[in-house]
Amino acid sequence: MWRPYLKDPKDDLVLEVAVESKSKVIVTYNQKDFVGVDKFGIKVFTPKEFLEMRGLLK
């Protein structure tokens, strides 16, 4: 078990779900709370960044 990894235990739960589900991204308004998750191969985007990246928002 690698927890705790982040400062907030609730954020650790989100990270664990992302890791276990083999997610590539986490979309959140709180990017600063997920610093270091790139270690798990996960990128963090704000909702706006994610929608822009997908071409759904201009």
Secondary structure, DSSP 8 states (H G I E B T S, - for coil): -----SSSHHHHHHHHHHHHTT-SEEE-S-GGGGTTGGGGT-EEE-HHHHHHHTTS--
